[in-house]
């Protein structure tokens, strides 16, 4: 198979350079640019003239602080090369670049091997599912050994790490190398066993699927191995297929020398053109720039797969998805230390806060927090190096010399068990109530928001507004006031007022619902933990293990590498701060420590931290835990632990068990007013079951008749006794009954809606006396696109079936679900339907039989109430909890002429 069969002309990929600090990443980017002809002179980091070190501080310190873009052409391959920071303090900038990469080039120092931050990078690349090429740099240094390094790569990274350096052509590769490659992937192994080789297309798929990680050894400074790496990128990568619908992912915000705001993004679908108004935004693209180092080329359009900078957009943010592209929910790497920013005498704190907010847009790892009560600005950062850089940037950008106070640990909070939070906001002429389900999530998942509420209960616009309010704020926990995390918050129900509800009302109700739920829940304090690797002389391993135990850490059984002992494990960040100095002291400078942030785990000294924080959740004016209700024209505060006693909407959380559908609704929860059911109830009703097998039964209708008209039916009395022992349900086929009862049929010929309403009123009266759960089902299967609807009409449930579902199909499913557990009766004159429901364990009642029972009910009511006084009648009819028809009203008033 020739090259033309596997390589598409003008292939374009975006590739990112990642590395542990000082691995030679920037030097490699310089060598790739020189080899590809993008630059004519090789720059050097130590000479402060590297092409991609465009910022003065980067040149001075010899480290990459901001991600950079360059364009390289190598034969028929165009590469958008993204150089990312290697220092752990600037890893948030690096992580945001991962969103737009097709491939990554992980640079490893041959002299140092796999270091601590290298493992962090490897885990991130796995999480973002990015195929990886490895370049093992500095192989010209004395003591480097290719075989031992490759062995370490396989052990610590993946068995899929394969040395591609000597490879000129797959057809000329020796059997040992092919066998080593084939075992990385089942498809390649099968192909190798059949043909004795591996096709280039198979290797390309294995690399793209992260089964194989090509490794190239060399020296970037001496241009050794660089051409082989670029040839590998050309031969073993594939250009992604992008949709025609426009989409883009924002990964960085910056400003140019003139102060213009730049939005760096990758087009992930369609074409981006100058003067386009982006989907979902009211802003227009003024200019499109393709950067290469400090210089750029202005272009009129960028096709899918292209990476560019755009001017004219003022509201974009890193991680944002535009058009068809989804936003990034959360980032893995977050600051773990918080510092007070100390301003010089006379500096306007509010003006400085505004400036720092602007800087926060560009520096994703800089998290600015305004402490209102203290009047202080705090910044959450990654470490000491970042502090020095930020001080320089603030001095240069705003002309202010700031200092940073002592760093403190950034704690977080979560919950252990699910809980429902209720928030109500009802001062005079305002109204909103929100019910949220708070559920604990896995560690590292952050906050997730969802809605599981029927639009019949709460309009879609209100639901979207509630989700917006959930996302717009950093919610504080109730233990120390730390941010909450690792939780899913779901809107399950709520209520608005037609006249008095405003958007701000739902903001208040939403915030209060979160806090009320947190107060009810069992909260857990979380702290950041390091994943560490200690390399110490063998004589010091005992001291190292004792220190880790003292720091409340955990470690695996120590290993050895030459004359050194290796200890790996995890420990709280708070305990390991400053341990590097201690380690160097007791090892005589021979010990090394590599740390990377593992994530948040339960705090090892939670009680001590909570006591020191002295946070009073009840006294936080910006985060109230109670709700506001209204009485006698004035609002009043209800404490969080009493909100359920005042709330207006029944618990939405119970819908999973008790109020999930009509079958499980308890009598205590039934309401006299018209209340729509939630989407959960709809979902529970419309179970995904196959349609029943329909057969042509030759069966006549089965009818249950009373023994004597005007006398109580013995079966009525029997069922009245039975319902004391077992919940009773009646399902009524609405249109079947309407066209079987003469008076309703005549009404239907004139007004079908009037006939439905008349039947609903009759059945409300019937249910009010009988006290069963009554479900009235109407066909709506011919209505195109109809999703189905369930409403609670006074004291009965009315179901309108969804598209392509008939009333008898719905009834069959419901009977199948509850017929063996409850006393279920189905009222219909459909003979086939009667046979089917009988086989499912339900009782059958014809249309005529139901009419007779309704008439018997009226006679029983007359006998029960005509002998009573007016006040007693009123009380008993109110107890029935129903709207009265004209006939029943006459009975209530004692009008015997209508008897």
C-alpha positions, 0 to 999 in steps of 0.5 A: 500500500503506497503513501497516496492510499493513506494520506489525504492531500492538505491534511490539517491537524492541531497538535499541542506540546505538553511537558513537565517544566524544563523538559525542553518543550519550547526548544522542541517547538523552535526546532519544529518551526525551523525544520518546517521552514516557518522560521529561518533562525533557531532561537533558544530559551537561554538566549531569550529569543525563542519564537514562541516566548513572546512575553517579556516575563517568559524570556526573563524566566525561561518558562512558558506562561501563556499558551502560544500558536504557530503554523507549520507546514511539513510536506502535505501536512499543515500543523497548528502547533499550540505550545502550553505552559509546563510549570504546574502553577500555570497548568490551568492555562495548559488544560484549557488548550486541551479542548481544541487538540486533535493530537498531543506531543508529550515531551519527556526529559531523557535525563529525568524520565517520567516526573510528577507533573508528567503523570498529571498530564498523562491523566488529563490526556486520557480524560480528554481522550487525546491521542499522544505522540511522545518525544523523549528529549535530551538524549544527547546528555550523558547517562541517558539510556533508550531501553531503560526509558522505554521500559519506564514509559511502558510501566508508568504510562502505557504498554502501548508506548512503542519506539517509532524512531528507527522506522522508515517504512512499515514494510521494512520493519523487523518481526520483533518490532511488528510483534511489539506493535501488534500486541497493543491492539486486537485488530492489529494483532489479528492482522499481524497473525494473518499477514505478518505485517500491519497496514498503515491505516490500521496503525493510524486507527490504533494511534487515534484510538489511544491504543498505540503511543508512538515514541521518538527519541532525540535532542531538540537542541541539536535537531536530532529526531525532530524530523522523524517526529514530524514525519510520524505526525504526517504519516500516522495522524488523520484529519477529523470529520467535522459537521456542516453545522457551525460550531466553535469551542473557546479556549482562551481570552487575551488582549493584544498590544492595543487592548483589543479583546481576543477570543481564541477558538477552534471551529468545530463545524461549518465555516466562520466568516468575518461579520458573522453574528454567532449563534446564540449571541448578539455580537459580530465577528470583526476580525479573524486572526491566524497567529504565529508567534507574536505576528498574525495574518488576518483572514476572511474565513476559517473552515472547520478544524482551524484555530484562530483568534477573533475580535468583536466578542465581549462576553465569551469565556474559556470552555464556552461552546458556540453554535452546535458545540457543547460547553466544557462542564468543568475543568480538572485542575483548580487552584488549591491556595487562597491569598489576600491581595494587599493593595498599597496605601490610597489604592481604590479597592473597587477600581482594582477589583474591576481591573482584576476581574478583567485580568481573570478573563485572561488568566483562567487559573486566577480566581478573584473573590471579593470578601464583602464583609472584610472589604478584601480582595482574595485570589485563588492560585496554584503556587508561589511562581504564579504569584511572582508572575501576577505581581509583575503583570499587575504592575505592568498592566495597571501600574500598581504594586501589590503584595500577596498575604499568607496562603490558605488552603481552599476547602470545599464542601459536599453532601453525603446523602440526597436531600430536597431543598425548598426555597420560597420568596413571597414578599408583597406582590412577589411570588416564587417557590422552587424545589431542588433535589441535591444528590452527592456526586463522585469526587471530581465531578463538580456541580451538575444542574438539571431539570426534571419538572413538567412544563405544565407545572412550571413554564419552560422559561421559568425552568431555564431561569432557575438553571441560570441562577443555579449556574451563575453563583458559587454556592457556599456550604454551611460548614465553613462557607466553602464552595460546594462541589461534587453534587447534582442539583435537579429542579423537581418542581416549583410554582410561579404566579401569573401576575406577581412573579418576576425573574428576581423572585426565582433567583431568591427562591433558588438560592434559598432552596440550595441553602435550605437543602444544605442545612438539612443534609449531612455535609462533608468538608473536603480538602485538596490532596497531593499525589506524590513520589519521593526519591530518597537514599535507602537509609532515609526511607524509614524517616520518609514513611514516618513523615508521610504517616505524620502528615496523615498520608497514605503510601504504597510499599516502597520500591527501589531504583538503583541506590534510591528508594521510591515512595509513592502515595497521597497526602493532604496539601495542607500537610505537605506544604514546605516539606520539600525543604525538610526533605532536602535537609535530612537527605543531604540534598539527595532527596527529590519530591514530585507532587501533582494535585490528585483532587479533593477528598474528605478533610483529615482534620475537619472538626479543627478546620470548622472550628477555626473558620467559625462560620455561622450559616444563619448569619450570612446575609448574602446566603440566607437559609430561610424563606419569605412567606406572606400573610395579611399583606406583609412578608415574614421570614420562616427559618429553614427547618420550618419551611416545609410547614409553610410551603405551597407545593407538595414535595417534588422528591416524593414523586419517585416513590409516593407521587410518581404516578396515580397508582402511588398517590396517597389520599393525604396528598390529593388536592381539591384544586386543579393541579397538574402532575409533574413530568416524572408522573408522565414518565412513570405512566408512559412506561416503555412496554411493547404493544399488546398482541391484538387478536380478534376475540369472538366474545360478547360484552360482559356486564356487571348489573345490579340485582335490583335497580334502586337497591344497593349492589351487594358487590358494591358493599363487598368492594366497600369492605375490601377497600378497607384492606386494599387500595382500590383503583378504577380506570375508565375508558372515557370515549367508550363511556361517552358513546355508550351513555345516551345523554353523553352521546347526544351531547358529544354530537353537539360538543365533544368537549362538553361531553368530556367535561360532563363525564369528568364532573359525574366521575368526580361526584362518584369518586367523592363518595366512593373514595377510590383512585379514579383514572379517566383515560381519553384517546389522543393518539391521532394528534401528531406530535402529542407527547401525552398529558396527565392532569389532576381534575379536582379529585380524579386523574385525567389522562390524554394518551400520547401519539400512537397510543390508544386508551385501551393500550394505556389501560392495559399497561397500567393494569399489567403494572398494578393488577396483581398488587391492588384492587383494580377495576376497568370500566369499558364496553370493549369486549376484547379489552375486558378479556385482556384486563381480566387476564391481568387480574383486574375486575371488569365493569361495562359502561352500563354497569358503571352507569348503574353504579353512578345511579346507585350512588345518587340513591345512597347519597339521597338516603344518607343526607335527606334526613339531615339538617342543612348545616350537617349536609354542607359539612358532609358534602365538603368532606366529600371534597368535590364540585357538585353537579346541579342534581347533587346541589339540589340534594344538598339544598333538600330540593326533593322535587328533583329526587 
